[in-house]
Amino acid sequence: MANLIITNDPAREAGEKISSLIREHVGDVVCILASGSASDIIEYIDLSKYCFHQDCAEAKENSSDEEYTKCQRNECRTIFIMGDEWVSGEAKINNYLQLQSRYPKHQVLSNTISTIPELGESAKTFSERIEKTFLEILIELNKPKIIFILEIGTDGHVAGILPMDEASFRKTYQDDRTYVSVHVDSLKIDSRASFTPSWILNNADEVIGYAVGSDKLEILKKLDSETKKLNERPAELFNLYKRVHIYTDQDIEE
C-alpha cells in the first residue's frame, strides 16, 4: 500500500508535512482541504513560514508575529479550497462554514475559496460555479503545486467520491470535469459536490491521506491486502497514485 505513517499524533505530523511541502516549493501552491476529523490537520498548517525570499525571511525575523505580513509575490501564494462540499447554507452542514467557525483567525481561512451556495442555487449550478471559479484562479498561478488532503471513510469513500456501480460512477465523476455535483439515494442530504477522481489523479502533485480512529483499521487492512475497482472503493486512489502519505494512529500489523 501507499506510504503508511503510523503515529500517535497524525494531525500534527500531516500538518507539518504539508507545511514543509509548501515551504520548499518555489512557486504557488493549491491545497485541497478535507472536512470531518481531517480538518484537525489545519491547526498545524503554518502559513507564516511560507516564503523563501531572503528579504522576507529577514523581515519575519525582525518582526513579531502580529506585525509580520505574509509575502504576496506571485510565487508565494497559497490557495485553499474544500475538496468536497455539502451544498447547504447551514453552518452545521456546509464544510466551508464549519471551517470558518472552527478556525476564525487561522490564516488558512483568509486564503480559502468560499464554497457557500447562493440562495436557491441547485447542486448542479453550484458545482459548475465553483469549478469555473477554481479553474480561473488556477490558471493565474505560477507553477502551482497541488496538494490533496483526503480522509478515508470506513466504507472506502474519499472526499465526495462515493462507492457506486460503474455506470453511475462514470456518469457522476466525468473524466473531463474537475468538480461535480454528486447525487446518491443513500445520502441524508442529497446535495453534495466534489473534485473528481480523474482530476485528482491527473493533477495532484502530493496526496495526503488521513485515517484516524479504530473504526478505520479494517479499511486500512483491506487497502493493504486486496484490490478493488475505483468505483467500488474510491480509496483505491491511494494505490493508484505514487506520491502518497497516509497518516493514521492504527497499526495494521497488529
C-alpha atoms as an extended CHARMM CRD file, in Angstrom:
* protein
*
       254  EXT
         1         1  MET       CA              0.0000000000        0.0000000000        0.0000000000  PROA      1               0.0000000000
         2         2  ALA       CA              0.9720000000        3.6620000000       -0.1250000000  PROA      2               0.0000000000
         3         3  ASN       CA              3.4240000000        5.0870000000        2.3850000000  PROA      3               0.0000000000
         4         4  LEU       CA              1.6380000000        4.4710000000        5.6940000000  PROA      4               0.0000000000
         5         5  ILE       CA              2.7780000000        6.6530000000        8.5880000000  PROA      5               0.0000000000
         6         6  ILE       CA              1.6450000000        5.3120000000       11.9600000000  PROA      6               0.0000000000
         7         7  THR       CA              1.8640000000        7.9140000000       14.7000000000  PROA      7               0.0000000000
         8         8  ASN       CA              0.2630000000        8.9830000000       17.9610000000  PROA      8               0.0000000000
         9         9  ASP       CA             -0.2570000000       12.4830000000       16.5480000000  PROA      9               0.0000000000
        10        10  PRO       CA             -1.3420000000       12.1170000000       12.9040000000  PROA      10              0.0000000000
        11        11  ALA       CA             -2.9120000000       15.5810000000       12.5960000000  PROA      11              0.0000000000
        12        12  ARG       CA              0.2550000000       17.3520000000       13.7250000000  PROA      12              0.0000000000
        13        13  GLU       CA              2.5640000000       15.2540000000       11.5500000000  PROA      13              0.0000000000
        14        14  ALA       CA              0.3360000000       15.6410000000        8.4930000000  PROA      14              0.0000000000
        15        15  GLY       CA              0.1390000000       19.4050000000        9.0500000000  PROA      15              0.0000000000
        16        16  GLU       CA              3.9020000000       19.6520000000        9.4160000000  PROA      16              0.0000000000
        17        17  LYS       CA              4.3800000000       17.5970000000        6.2380000000  PROA      17              0.0000000000
        18        18  ILE       CA              2.0770000000       19.9260000000        4.3070000000  PROA      18              0.0000000000
        19        19  SER       CA              3.8570000000       22.9730000000        5.7430000000  PROA      19              0.0000000000
        20        20  SER       CA              7.1700000000       21.5070000000        4.5880000000  PROA      20              0.0000000000
        21        21  LEU       CA              5.8670000000       20.7740000000        1.0850000000  PROA      21              0.0000000000
        22        22  ILE       CA              4.6040000000       24.3310000000        0.6940000000  PROA      22              0.0000000000
        23        23  ARG       CA              7.6950000000       25.9220000000        2.1880000000  PROA      23              0.0000000000
        24        24  GLU       CA             10.0520000000       24.0080000000       -0.1080000000  PROA      24              0.0000000000
        25        25  HSD       CA              8.1380000000       24.7210000000       -3.3180000000  PROA      25              0.0000000000
        26        26  VAL       CA              9.3640000000       27.6110000000       -5.4440000000  PROA      26              0.0000000000
        27        27  GLY       CA              6.0130000000       28.7300000000       -6.8100000000  PROA      27              0.0000000000
        28        28  ASP       CA              2.3700000000       28.9560000000       -5.8500000000  PROA      28              0.0000000000
        29        29  VAL       CA              0.5430000000       26.1960000000       -4.0050000000  PROA      29              0.0000000000
        30        30  VAL       CA             -3.0270000000       24.9130000000       -4.1140000000  PROA      30              0.0000000000
        31        31  CYS       CA             -4.0810000000       22.8540000000       -1.1070000000  PROA      31              0.0000000000
        32        32  ILE       CA             -7.3840000000       20.9910000000       -1.2730000000  PROA      32              0.0000000000
        33        33  LEU       CA             -8.7000000000       20.5400000000        2.2580000000  PROA      33              0.0000000000
        34        34  ALA       CA            -10.6630000000       17.6880000000        3.8050000000  PROA      34              0.0000000000
        35        35  SER       CA            -13.5530000000       18.0320000000        6.2140000000  PROA      35              0.0000000000
        36        36  GLY       CA            -14.5200000000       15.8470000000        9.1720000000  PROA      36              0.0000000000
        37        37  SER       CA            -11.7780000000       14.7130000000       11.5340000000  PROA      37              0.0000000000
        38        38  ALA       CA             -9.1670000000       15.5030000000        8.8590000000  PROA      38              0.0000000000
        39        39  SER       CA             -9.8390000000       19.1960000000        9.4770000000  PROA      39              0.0000000000
        40        40  ASP       CA             -7.7430000000       18.7090000000       12.6400000000  PROA      40              0.0000000000
        41        41  ILE       CA             -4.7380000000       18.9580000000       10.3050000000  PROA      41              0.0000000000
        42        42  ILE       CA             -5.4330000000       22.6340000000        9.5960000000  PROA      42              0.0000000000
        43        43  GLU       CA             -4.3910000000       23.6290000000       13.1060000000  PROA      43              0.0000000000
        44        44  TYR       CA             -0.8190000000       22.6090000000       12.2400000000  PROA      44              0.0000000000
        45        45  ILE       CA             -0.5050000000       24.2380000000        8.8190000000  PROA      45              0.0000000000
        46        46  ASP       CA              1.8270000000       27.1610000000        9.4340000000  PROA      46              0.0000000000
        47        47  LEU       CA              1.4670000000       29.8190000000        6.7460000000  PROA      47              0.0000000000
        48        48  SER       CA              3.8970000000       32.1760000000        8.4550000000  PROA      48              0.0000000000
        49        49  LYS       CA              6.7980000000       30.0730000000        7.1660000000  PROA      49              0.0000000000
        50        50  TYR       CA              5.8280000000       30.0480000000        3.5090000000  PROA      50              0.0000000000
        51        51  CYS       CA              8.4250000000       32.2540000000        1.9130000000  PROA      51              0.0000000000
        52        52  PHE       CA             11.8650000000       31.5050000000        0.5180000000  PROA      52              0.0000000000
        53        53  HSD       CA             12.8420000000       35.1170000000       -0.3190000000  PROA      53              0.0000000000
        54        54  GLN       CA             15.8050000000       36.2720000000        1.7390000000  PROA      54              0.0000000000
        55        55  ASP       CA             14.3530000000       39.7170000000        2.4070000000  PROA      55              0.0000000000
        56        56  CYS       CA             11.0870000000       38.1790000000        3.5980000000  PROA      56              0.0000000000
        57        57  ALA       CA             12.9160000000       35.8090000000        5.9120000000  PROA      57              0.0000000000
        58        58  GLU       CA             14.8160000000       38.7440000000        7.3840000000  PROA      58              0.0000000000
        59        59  ALA       CA             11.6140000000       40.7780000000        7.7610000000  PROA      59              0.0000000000
        60        60  LYS       CA              9.9530000000       37.9670000000        9.6780000000  PROA      60              0.0000000000
        61        61  GLU       CA             12.9870000000       37.5100000000       11.9060000000  PROA      61              0.0000000000
        62        62  ASN       CA             12.9460000000       41.2160000000       12.7860000000  PROA      62              0.0000000000
        63        63  SER       CA              9.2170000000       41.4880000000       13.4990000000  PROA      63              0.0000000000
        64        64  SER       CA              6.6830000000       39.9940000000       15.8670000000  PROA      64              0.0000000000
        65        65  ASP       CA              4.0630000000       37.5160000000       14.6490000000  PROA      65              0.0000000000
        66        66  GLU       CA              1.4500000000       40.2840000000       14.8660000000  PROA      66              0.0000000000
        67        67  GLU       CA              3.5000000000       42.6400000000       12.6890000000  PROA      67              0.0000000000
        68        68  TYR       CA              4.6180000000       40.1010000000       10.0960000000  PROA      68              0.0000000000
        69        69  THR       CA              2.8000000000       40.2120000000        6.7470000000  PROA      69              0.0000000000
        70        70  LYS       CA              2.9720000000       37.1500000000        4.5080000000  PROA      70              0.0000000000
        71        71  CYS       CA              4.7630000000       37.7040000000        1.2200000000  PROA      71              0.0000000000
        72        72  GLN       CA              2.3110000000       38.4990000000       -1.5870000000  PROA      72              0.0000000000
        73        73  ARG       CA              4.6200000000       37.9360000000       -4.5430000000  PROA      73              0.0000000000
        74        74  ASN       CA              3.0360000000       35.6690000000       -7.1340000000  PROA      74              0.0000000000
        75        75  GLU       CA              5.2700000000       32.6910000000       -6.4750000000  PROA      75              0.0000000000
        76        76  CYS       CA              4.4130000000       32.7020000000       -2.7750000000  PROA      76              0.0000000000
        77        77  ARG       CA              0.6350000000       32.4620000000       -2.9250000000  PROA      77              0.0000000000
        78        78  THR       CA             -1.0990000000       29.5550000000       -1.2000000000  PROA      78              0.0000000000
        79        79  ILE       CA             -4.7310000000       28.9350000000       -2.1600000000  PROA      79              0.0000000000
        80        80  PHE       CA             -7.0670000000       26.5730000000       -0.2980000000  PROA      80              0.0000000000
        81        81  ILE       CA            -10.4310000000       25.0420000000       -1.1860000000  PROA      81              0.0000000000
        82        82  MET       CA            -12.5970000000       22.3140000000        0.3210000000  PROA      82              0.0000000000
        83        83  GLY       CA            -12.2480000000       19.0110000000       -1.5400000000  PROA      83              0.0000000000
        84        84  ASP       CA            -15.9430000000       18.3190000000       -1.1960000000  PROA      84              0.0000000000
        85        85  GLU       CA            -18.9330000000       20.3090000000       -0.0350000000  PROA      85              0.0000000000
        86        86  TRP       CA            -22.4630000000       19.8920000000        1.2250000000  PROA      86              0.0000000000
        87        87  VAL       CA            -24.4970000000       22.3340000000       -0.8550000000  PROA      87              0.0000000000
        88        88  SER       CA            -26.1890000000       23.9680000000        2.1020000000  PROA      88              0.0000000000
        89        89  GLY       CA            -26.1270000000       27.3840000000        3.7320000000  PROA      89              0.0000000000
        90        90  GLU       CA            -26.4800000000       25.8600000000        7.1920000000  PROA      90              0.0000000000
        91        91  ALA       CA            -23.4180000000       26.3620000000        9.3850000000  PROA      91              0.0000000000
        92        92  LYS       CA            -23.6090000000       22.8490000000       10.8260000000  PROA      92              0.0000000000
        93        93  ILE       CA            -23.6660000000       21.2560000000        7.3680000000  PROA      93              0.0000000000
        94        94  ASN       CA            -21.5620000000       23.3510000000        4.9730000000  PROA      94              0.0000000000
        95        95  ASN       CA            -17.8600000000       22.4270000000        5.2160000000  PROA      95              0.0000000000
        96        96  TYR       CA            -16.5900000000       25.9390000000        4.4860000000  PROA      96              0.0000000000
        97        97  LEU       CA            -18.8100000000       27.4180000000        7.2100000000  PROA      97              0.0000000000
        98        98  GLN       CA            -17.5770000000       24.7530000000        9.6360000000  PROA      98              0.0000000000
        99        99  LEU       CA            -14.0040000000       25.7270000000        8.7700000000  PROA      99              0.0000000000
       100       100  GLN       CA            -14.9150000000       29.3690000000        9.3480000000  PROA      100             0.0000000000
       101       101  SER       CA            -16.4300000000       28.5410000000       12.7370000000  PROA      101             0.0000000000
       102       102  ARG       CA            -13.5830000000       26.3380000000       13.9260000000  PROA      102             0.0000000000
       103       103  TYR       CA            -10.6280000000       28.4100000000       12.6870000000  PROA      103             0.0000000000
       104       104  PRO       CA            -11.9040000000       32.0260000000       12.5290000000  PROA      104             0.0000000000
       105       105  LYS       CA             -8.4310000000       33.5370000000       12.9980000000  PROA      105             0.0000000000
       106       106  HSD       CA             -6.3250000000       30.9840000000       11.1340000000  PROA      106             0.0000000000
       107       107  GLN       CA             -4.5250000000       32.2920000000        8.0420000000  PROA      107             0.0000000000
       108       108  VAL       CA             -5.7870000000       29.2950000000        6.0820000000  PROA      108             0.0000000000
       109       109  LEU       CA             -9.3250000000       30.6950000000        6.1970000000  PROA      109             0.0000000000
       110       110  SER       CA             -8.3740000000       34.0330000000        4.6410000000  PROA      110             0.0000000000
       111       111  ASN       CA             -6.7930000000       32.1430000000        1.7280000000  PROA      111             0.0000000000
       112       112  THR       CA             -9.6720000000       29.6960000000        1.1940000000  PROA      112             0.0000000000
       113       113  ILE       CA            -12.0820000000       29.9520000000       -1.7440000000  PROA      113             0.0000000000
       114       114  SER       CA            -15.6180000000       30.2650000000       -0.4050000000  PROA      114             0.0000000000
       115       115  THR       CA            -17.8730000000       27.3040000000       -1.1460000000  PROA      115             0.0000000000
       116       116  ILE       CA            -21.0610000000       28.7390000000        0.3310000000  PROA      116             0.0000000000
       117       117  PRO       CA            -24.0080000000       28.2190000000       -2.0470000000  PROA      117             0.0000000000
       118       118  GLU       CA            -26.0030000000       31.1820000000       -3.2420000000  PROA      118             0.0000000000
       119       119  LEU       CA            -29.6510000000       31.4290000000       -2.2110000000  PROA      119             0.0000000000
       120       120  GLY       CA            -31.7340000000       28.9120000000       -4.1330000000  PROA      120             0.0000000000
       121       121  GLU       CA            -28.7220000000       27.5630000000       -6.0220000000  PROA      121             0.0000000000
       122       122  SER       CA            -29.0110000000       23.9380000000       -7.1490000000  PROA      122             0.0000000000
       123       123  ALA       CA            -26.1920000000       21.4500000000       -6.5480000000  PROA      123             0.0000000000
       124       124  LYS       CA            -25.5000000000       21.3180000000      -10.2990000000  PROA      124             0.0000000000
       125       125  THR       CA            -25.3030000000       25.1040000000      -10.6770000000  PROA      125             0.0000000000
       126       126  PHE       CA            -23.2090000000       25.3330000000       -7.5180000000  PROA      126             0.0000000000
       127       127  SER       CA            -20.6820000000       22.7530000000       -8.7410000000  PROA      127             0.0000000000
       128       128  GLU       CA            -20.3990000000       24.4660000000      -12.1380000000  PROA      128             0.0000000000
       129       129  ARG       CA            -19.8170000000       27.8570000000      -10.4820000000  PROA      129             0.0000000000
       130       130  ILE       CA            -17.1680000000       26.5260000000       -8.0840000000  PROA      130             0.0000000000
       131       131  GLU       CA            -15.4390000000       24.6280000000      -10.8990000000  PROA      131             0.0000000000
       132       132  LYS       CA            -15.3060000000       27.7980000000      -13.0270000000  PROA      132             0.0000000000
       133       133  THR       CA            -14.0440000000       29.9290000000      -10.1180000000  PROA      133             0.0000000000
       134       134  PHE       CA            -11.3720000000       27.3980000000       -9.1740000000  PROA      134             0.0000000000
       135       135  LEU       CA            -10.0540000000       26.9290000000      -12.7170000000  PROA      135             0.0000000000
       136       136  GLU       CA             -9.9340000000       30.6940000000      -13.3080000000  PROA      136             0.0000000000
       137       137  ILE       CA             -7.8010000000       31.1020000000      -10.1820000000  PROA      137             0.0000000000
       138       138  LEU       CA             -5.6350000000       28.0800000000      -11.0110000000  PROA      138             0.0000000000
       139       139  ILE       CA             -4.7090000000       29.3520000000      -14.4710000000  PROA      139             0.0000000000
       140       140  GLU       CA             -3.3780000000       32.6010000000      -12.9650000000  PROA      140             0.0000000000
       141       141  LEU       CA             -0.9830000000       30.8510000000      -10.5890000000  PROA      141             0.0000000000
       142       142  ASN       CA              2.7430000000       30.4850000000      -11.1380000000  PROA      142             0.0000000000
       143       143  LYS       CA              3.9740000000       26.8640000000      -11.3190000000  PROA      143             0.0000000000
       144       144  PRO       CA              1.3490000000       25.6870000000       -8.8200000000  PROA      144             0.0000000000
       145       145  LYS       CA              1.9900000000       22.6370000000       -6.6780000000  PROA      145             0.0000000000
       146       146  ILE       CA             -1.2970000000       20.8460000000       -5.9500000000  PROA      146             0.0000000000
       147       147  ILE       CA             -1.6990000000       19.0540000000       -2.6240000000  PROA      147             0.0000000000
       148       148  PHE       CA             -4.7900000000       16.9840000000       -1.8310000000  PROA      148             0.0000000000
       149       149  ILE       CA             -5.8390000000       16.0300000000        1.6860000000  PROA      149             0.0000000000
       150       150  LEU       CA             -8.2130000000       13.0640000000        1.5880000000  PROA      150             0.0000000000
       151       151  GLU       CA             -9.8510000000       11.4550000000        4.5910000000  PROA      151             0.0000000000
       152       152  ILE       CA            -10.5750000000        7.7530000000        4.1830000000  PROA      152             0.0000000000
       153       153  GLY       CA            -14.1190000000        6.7650000000        5.1290000000  PROA      153             0.0000000000
       154       154  THR       CA            -14.9510000000        3.4340000000        6.7320000000  PROA      154             0.0000000000
       155       155  ASP       CA            -16.7120000000        2.3920000000        3.5100000000  PROA      155             0.0000000000
       156       156  GLY       CA            -13.7040000000        3.3980000000        1.4220000000  PROA      156             0.0000000000
       157       157  HSD       CA            -15.0270000000        6.7380000000        0.1730000000  PROA      157             0.0000000000
       158       158  VAL       CA            -12.7680000000        9.7930000000       -0.0530000000  PROA      158             0.0000000000
       159       159  ALA       CA            -13.9570000000       13.4200000000       -0.2080000000  PROA      159             0.0000000000
       160       160  GLY       CA            -17.2850000000       13.3230000000       -2.0440000000  PROA      160             0.0000000000
       161       161  ILE       CA            -16.1820000000       10.3660000000       -4.1640000000  PROA      161             0.0000000000
       162       162  LEU       CA            -18.5590000000        7.6110000000       -3.1200000000  PROA      162             0.0000000000
       163       163  PRO       CA            -18.8300000000        3.8840000000       -3.8950000000  PROA      163             0.0000000000
       164       164  MET       CA            -21.4250000000        3.1560000000       -6.5860000000  PROA      164             0.0000000000
       165       165  ASP       CA            -21.9790000000        0.9290000000       -9.5930000000  PROA      165             0.0000000000
       166       166  GLU       CA            -19.6500000000        1.5410000000      -12.5150000000  PROA      166             0.0000000000
       167       167  ALA       CA            -22.2160000000        3.1970000000      -14.8000000000  PROA      167             0.0000000000
       168       168  SER       CA            -23.3450000000        5.6400000000      -12.1030000000  PROA      168             0.0000000000
       169       169  PHE       CA            -19.7310000000        6.3540000000      -11.1590000000  PROA      169             0.0000000000
       170       170  ARG       CA            -18.7870000000        7.2500000000      -14.7320000000  PROA      170             0.0000000000
       171       171  LYS       CA            -21.8860000000        9.4010000000      -15.1430000000  PROA      171             0.0000000000
       172       172  THR       CA            -21.2720000000       11.2580000000      -11.8590000000  PROA      172             0.0000000000
       173       173  TYR       CA            -17.4910000000       11.7000000000      -11.9400000000  PROA      173             0.0000000000
       174       174  GLN       CA            -16.9720000000       12.5090000000      -15.6090000000  PROA      174             0.0000000000
       175       175  ASP       CA            -13.3500000000       12.2930000000      -16.7380000000  PROA      175             0.0000000000
       176       176  ASP       CA            -13.4350000000       15.7030000000      -18.4250000000  PROA      176             0.0000000000
       177       177  ARG       CA            -14.7280000000       17.5060000000      -15.3200000000  PROA      177             0.0000000000
       178       178  THR       CA            -12.8740000000       18.9700000000      -12.3430000000  PROA      178             0.0000000000
       179       179  TYR       CA            -15.6670000000       19.4400000000       -9.8100000000  PROA      179             0.0000000000
       180       180  VAL       CA            -19.1450000000       17.9150000000       -9.9840000000  PROA      180             0.0000000000
       181       181  SER       CA            -22.4250000000       17.5500000000       -8.1210000000  PROA      181             0.0000000000
       182       182  VAL       CA            -22.9960000000       14.1560000000       -6.5020000000  PROA      182             0.0000000000
       183       183  HSD       CA            -26.4000000000       12.5050000000       -6.0830000000  PROA      183             0.0000000000
       184       184  VAL       CA            -26.7610000000        9.2230000000       -4.2020000000  PROA      184             0.0000000000
       185       185  ASP       CA            -30.0520000000        7.9670000000       -2.7690000000  PROA      185             0.0000000000
       186       186  SER       CA            -28.3900000000        6.8290000000        0.4670000000  PROA      186             0.0000000000
       187       187  LEU       CA            -27.1890000000       10.3440000000        1.3380000000  PROA      187             0.0000000000
       188       188  LYS       CA            -29.1090000000       12.0480000000        4.1260000000  PROA      188             0.0000000000
       189       189  ILE       CA            -28.6500000000       15.3420000000        2.3020000000  PROA      189             0.0000000000
       190       190  ASP       CA            -28.7900000000       14.8810000000       -1.4720000000  PROA      190             0.0000000000
       191       191  SER       CA            -26.7950000000       17.9980000000       -2.2330000000  PROA      191             0.0000000000
       192       192  ARG       CA            -23.1000000000       17.2510000000       -2.4050000000  PROA      192             0.0000000000
       193       193  ALA       CA            -20.2450000000       18.3210000000       -4.6720000000  PROA      193             0.0000000000
       194       194  SER       CA            -16.7030000000       17.0580000000       -5.0660000000  PROA      194             0.0000000000
       195       195  PHE       CA            -13.4920000000       17.0890000000       -7.0660000000  PROA      195             0.0000000000
       196       196  THR       CA            -13.4130000000       14.1540000000       -9.4840000000  PROA      196             0.0000000000
       197       197  PRO       CA            -11.0230000000       11.1870000000       -9.1620000000  PROA      197             0.0000000000
       198       198  SER       CA             -9.6950000000       11.7020000000      -12.6970000000  PROA      198             0.0000000000
       199       199  TRP       CA             -8.7680000000       15.3140000000      -11.9380000000  PROA      199             0.0000000000
       200       200  ILE       CA             -7.0190000000       14.2650000000       -8.7310000000  PROA      200             0.0000000000
       201       201  LEU       CA             -5.0410000000       11.5110000000      -10.4700000000  PROA      201             0.0000000000
       202       202  ASN       CA             -4.0690000000       13.7580000000      -13.3830000000  PROA      202             0.0000000000
       203       203  ASN       CA             -3.2300000000       16.9220000000      -11.4620000000  PROA      203             0.0000000000
       204       204  ALA       CA             -2.2400000000       16.2590000000       -7.8450000000  PROA      204             0.0000000000
       205       205  ASP       CA              1.4480000000       16.5840000000       -7.0040000000  PROA      205             0.0000000000
       206       206  GLU       CA              1.0590000000       15.1710000000       -3.4940000000  PROA      206             0.0000000000
       207       207  VAL       CA             -1.7750000000       13.2810000000       -1.8000000000  PROA      207             0.0000000000
       208       208  ILE       CA             -2.0920000000       13.2370000000        1.9820000000  PROA      208             0.0000000000
       209       209  GLY       CA             -4.3730000000       10.5350000000        3.3610000000  PROA      209             0.0000000000
       210       210  TYR       CA             -5.9130000000       10.6460000000        6.8290000000  PROA      210             0.0000000000
       211       211  ALA       CA             -7.4290000000        7.6630000000        8.6320000000  PROA      211             0.0000000000
       212       212  VAL       CA             -7.7440000000        8.1110000000       12.3840000000  PROA      212             0.0000000000
       213       213  GLY       CA             -9.6540000000        6.0090000000       14.8910000000  PROA      213             0.0000000000
       214       214  SER       CA            -10.1530000000        2.2990000000       15.4820000000  PROA      214             0.0000000000
       215       215  ASP       CA            -13.0560000000        2.2490000000       13.0230000000  PROA      215             0.0000000000
       216       216  LYS       CA            -10.5440000000        2.9170000000       10.2020000000  PROA      216             0.0000000000
       217       217  LEU       CA             -8.3970000000       -0.1450000000       10.9190000000  PROA      217             0.0000000000
       218       218  GLU       CA            -10.4650000000       -2.5200000000        8.7860000000  PROA      218             0.0000000000
       219       219  ILE       CA            -10.4450000000       -0.3340000000        5.6750000000  PROA      219             0.0000000000
       220       220  LEU       CA             -6.6810000000        0.2150000000        6.0050000000  PROA      220             0.0000000000
       221       221  LYS       CA             -6.1100000000       -3.5420000000        6.1930000000  PROA      221             0.0000000000
       222       222  LYS       CA             -8.3000000000       -4.0860000000        3.1350000000  PROA      222             0.0000000000
       223       223  LEU       CA             -6.4250000000       -1.4320000000        1.1540000000  PROA      223             0.0000000000
       224       224  ASP       CA             -3.1930000000       -3.2050000000        2.0550000000  PROA      224             0.0000000000
       225       225  SER       CA             -4.3160000000       -6.7510000000        1.2700000000  PROA      225             0.0000000000
       226       226  GLU       CA             -6.7600000000       -6.5750000000       -1.6380000000  PROA      226             0.0000000000
       227       227  THR       CA             -7.5320000000       -4.5770000000       -4.7550000000  PROA      227             0.0000000000
       228       228  LYS       CA            -10.8980000000       -3.3300000000       -5.9320000000  PROA      228             0.0000000000
       229       229  LYS       CA            -12.1560000000       -1.1560000000       -8.7570000000  PROA      229             0.0000000000
       230       230  LEU       CA            -12.1760000000        2.5750000000       -8.1090000000  PROA      230             0.0000000000
       231       231  ASN       CA            -15.9660000000        2.7890000000       -8.3000000000  PROA      231             0.0000000000
       232       232  GLU       CA            -16.2800000000        0.0380000000       -5.6800000000  PROA      232             0.0000000000
       233       233  ARG       CA            -13.7740000000        1.6040000000       -3.3070000000  PROA      233             0.0000000000
       234       234  PRO       CA            -12.6710000000        5.1700000000       -4.1520000000  PROA      234             0.0000000000
       235       235  ALA       CA             -9.8480000000        4.9160000000       -1.5910000000  PROA      235             0.0000000000
       236       236  GLU       CA             -8.0740000000        2.8460000000       -4.2690000000  PROA      236             0.0000000000
       237       237  LEU       CA             -6.8300000000        6.2860000000       -5.3370000000  PROA      237             0.0000000000
       238       238  PHE       CA             -4.1010000000        5.7760000000       -2.7560000000  PROA      238             0.0000000000
       239       239  ASN       CA             -2.9240000000        2.6200000000       -4.5220000000  PROA      239             0.0000000000
       240       240  LEU       CA             -3.1000000000        4.2250000000       -7.9710000000  PROA      240             0.0000000000
       241       241  TYR       CA             -1.0650000000        7.2890000000       -7.0700000000  PROA      241             0.0000000000
       242       242  LYS       CA              2.6710000000        7.2720000000       -6.2690000000  PROA      242             0.0000000000
       243       243  ARG       CA              3.2970000000       10.3980000000       -4.1660000000  PROA      243             0.0000000000
       244       244  VAL       CA              1.0940000000        9.4560000000       -1.2330000000  PROA      244             0.0000000000
       245       245  HSD       CA              1.4560000000        9.6010000000        2.5460000000  PROA      245             0.0000000000
       246       246  ILE       CA             -1.3310000000        8.1870000000        4.7150000000  PROA      246             0.0000000000
       247       247  TYR       CA             -1.3140000000        9.3250000000        8.3380000000  PROA      247             0.0000000000
       248       248  THR       CA             -3.0050000000        7.0820000000       10.8780000000  PROA      248             0.0000000000
       249       249  ASP       CA             -2.9610000000        6.0580000000       14.5240000000  PROA      249             0.0000000000
       250       250  GLN       CA             -3.7850000000        2.4390000000       13.6330000000  PROA      250             0.0000000000
       251       251  ASP       CA             -1.1860000000       -0.3380000000       13.2780000000  PROA      251             0.0000000000
       252       252  ILE       CA             -2.3350000000       -2.6920000000       10.5280000000  PROA      252             0.0000000000
       253       253  GLU       CA              0.2920000000       -5.2850000000       11.5080000000  PROA      253             0.0000000000
       254       254  GLU       CA             -1.1000000000       -5.9230000000       14.9970000000  PROA      254             0.0000000000
